[in-house]
Amino acid sequence: MKNVFILVIIFCTSFCFAQKQDLKKTIKEESIGGSLDFTKTIEEKYSSAPFIRFGDILYNKKDFAILFWGTKVKYLGIESLDEAVKLWEEIHEKKLTKPESKALKTGFETKLE
């Protein structure tokens, strides 16, 4: 019985890892020009606004798109802010600036209602 339990745990762990890899692959594919690229949506919605208020902070459109991205990837199942930052930097092949990092953190910590 103990061996069956261990096999089930190993199978579940492998399955969860595979799902996480699929999730990351999907996020990478959709983050530039896909459903997780919020730059066009924000530009259309806020075309005349140089800044967008979220809470008590004003964001430029680029940073506001990063905030949205952070919220969405958390909702999709990315579990930690560090994982989200690493993923964003892999996708965009550059380090986040301080304002971008703050926007991503705000988005990641935002609760969807």
N, C-alpha and C positions, 0 to 999 in steps of 0.2 A: 504493500500500500504506500509506503514511504517513497519507493522508487517511482510510482505512478504520479504522486504529488510533485516530485522533483521534475519529472518530465513535463508535466502540465505547466509548471512555473517557467521552465526553460522555453517552452513553446510560446507562452504568453509574452515573455520578455522579447523573444525574437520577433513576434508579430507586432508588438508595440513599437519596436525599433524600426521595423520596415514601414509602419504607418507614419512614423515621425519623419523618416527619410522621404517618403512620398509627399508629405505635407511641405517639407522644405523645398523639394523640387518644384512643386506647384507654386509656392510663394515666389521662388526665383523666376519662374516662367511668366508669372502674372504681374510682377512688380514694375516692369518697364514696358509700357504700351498695352498692358492687359487690365484685368479687373481690379488689380491692386495699385494701379498707377492713378493717383488722385489729382495729379497736376492739371490735367485737362478739365476735369470736372470743377475743380476749384477756380480755375481761370475763367470758365464760362459763368459760374455762379457769382463770382466776385470780381468781374472784369473791371469795374470802375473803382474798386477799393484798393488802395495801396497796402493797407493792413487789415487784418481780421482779428476781432476781439474774441478770445476764448477765456472765460473766467475774467481775471483781472489783467491778463497779458495780451499784448498785441503781437500778432505773428505776420510775417510776410507770407506770400502765397506758397513759396517753396517749403518753408518750415511748417506751414499749416497742413500741407499735403503729407509731410512726414508724420505729423501728429495723427492724422487719419490712418496712415499706414500702420503705425504702432498700435492703435486701437484695434484695427482689423486683424492683425496677425496674432494678437493676444486672444481675440475672440475665436480665431481658427485653431488655436491650440499651442502656440508658442508659450512656454511656461515661465521663462525668466527674461528680464530686461537685458541681461548680458547676452543671452542667446539671440534676442531680437536685434541688438546692436551689431553683433557679429554677422548676422544674416544680412542686414542692410548694407554693411560695409563690403561683404562679399559680392552682393548684387551690383553695387554701384562702383566697386573697385576704388574706393577712397575712404578715408576716415571721416567720421562725422565731425563737424565743427561744434563748438560749444552751444550755439543757439539750436542747431539741428539736434544735438544730443538731448537738450532740454525739451525740445518739442516731442521727440520720440518717447522720452520718459513720461511726459505728460499724457500723451496718447495711450501709452501702454498701461498707465495707472488709471485711466478714465474708465468708469463703469458704464456699460451700455444699458439703457433702460428699455 
